[in-house]
Amino acid sequence: MSDLFAPGPEPVEPTAADLPPRRFNRRREKVVAEIQRNRRGEYRVPTWVLALALVLLVGGWTLLIVLS
């Protein structure tokens, strides 16, 4: 009966080698596809970069008008 409550092996965190290979293949295919699109010139500028550029442009014009 004492073996019934004996501690078992501790759980081990899965490593990259333990995960199914299809997850890595999908990720690799996405990265390769993105690189190919970028090389063809089909890249897109992220929305946050465009928003930041707009804020800087409007802020610059406002600063120019206020300080002149």
N, C-alpha and C positions, 0 to 999 in steps of 0.2 A: 503494500500500500504506500510505502514511503516514496516509491518511484513515481507515483501518480502526481505528486506535488513538486517534483524536482524541476528546477528551472531548465528550460530548453535553451537552445541557441538564441543569442540575441539577434533581433532583426537587423538586417544590413541594408543600408541605403542603396538603391540601384545605381549603378554607374552607367556611363555612356555605352560601354560594351554590353551591358545587360539589357538595354532597351531594344525593341524590335528594329531591325535594320530599315524597315520601310519608312520610319519616321525620319531617319537621317537621309535616306534617298530622296524623300519628298523635299526636305529642306535644301539639299544639295541641288536638286533640279530647279527649285525656285531661285536660288542664288545664281546658278548658271544662266537661267532665262533672263534674270534682271541684268546681268553683265552683258549678255548678247544684245538686249534692247538698248542699253546705254551705248554700246559700241556702234549701233546703227543710228544713234542720235534720237532715239525715242524716249529719252529720259524726261521726267517731269520734276518740276521744282515743288518741294513740299509747301503746303498751304501756309504753314507757320512762317516760312521764309518770305513768302509774298506779303503776308500781313505785317511782318517786321519791316520790310522795305517800304510799305505804304505808310506805316506809323513814322518811320524816320523821314520820309519825304514830306509828309504833312507837318511834322514837328519842325523840320528845317525851314519850311516856308513860313510857318507861324513865327518862329524865332526871328527870321529875317525881317518880317513885317513889324514885329514888336520892337526890335532893337534899332530899327532905322528911322 
